[in-house]
Amino acid sequence: MGTSQRLANLLDSAVHTPAARGLASASRELTGLLLPSLCVLCGERDGAVCPGCAPHLAADLLQPFRAERDAAALPLRFTQPAPAPVPVGAAARYGGEASRALLAFKDHGRTSVVRFLRPAVYRALGSVPELLGIQGPFTVVPVPASAAGFRRRGLDPVEELLGGPLPPGWTVARGWLAHRRRPLLTAPRHRTSHAGTGSRQRRSGSRDRFRPTRRLAAEAAEAARNGGRSVVVFDDVMTTGSTLAATWLALEHGGIRPAGAVVLAAVTAPGSVGDGGLNSGWGTY
């Protein structure tokens, strides 16, 4: 491994240490105390989400649904009579109050909004047995944030959404995956849209985005000895499903076969409705 690659890995590790996360959290809390801000939804009343807007946001986050139908890049299960995308549950459709709150949380420093979003995540996780047809106990694997994303935001949105006590039977597997490091002198590949690409291209476009870690190898081996748990991938937003596909592939390379995925919000086609009748039922380790 070259010097530049070692430096990139060192920087990546440094921003994910507990000390770095704690410093970022303290800085966010201090900013919130010194600079009170207006409601992220109406922009008029004080507070993260004002009492007048909170019921509208709660309504957007109330009913988890099946979301894989409109995600063309998801991995496929070879079922009869035809291949089908892996099952994905979403807490909300990406749009309206839910998307505005999520963007404020992720990209505009309004971290206190997370307390309005976490209950929807827990509700979606708790619905997995009925919604996705997957039985517990469960291990949820968060899609890892990049070091650049953490430095830009000062937090890992996916990890923050999974903060606090999870529903009974759920545990979080942190540190199982990491971003693959490109050499520092390599020009990044830019893509702003999936328009014009087919589902096969989308599915393979992020193929090497993540890598399994040593922790994954160790914990997967121990889990295999102690009995199976259903592995569920978690991300904040699903558009085409390419990020979930990249996570899925990295877990399989590490010896884990996921059972399904859950996201906070999913982009759906106009008029699309979630299909609660589809079932999976495979994917334990």
Salt bridges, closest charged atoms under 4 A:
ASP12 OD1 - HIS16 ND1 3.39
ASP12 OD2 - ARG181 NE 3.49
GLU68 OE2 - ARG66 NH2 2.56
GLU97 OE1 - ARG100 NH1 3.02
ASP107 OD1 - ARG153 NE 3.01
ASP156 OD2 - ARG21 NH2 4.00
GLU159 OE1 - ARG174 NE 2.55
GLU160 OE2 - ARG28 NH2 3.41
GLU160 OE1 - ARG118 NH2 3.64
ASP236 OD2 - LYS106 NZ 2.95
ASP275 OD2 - ARG69 NH2 3.53
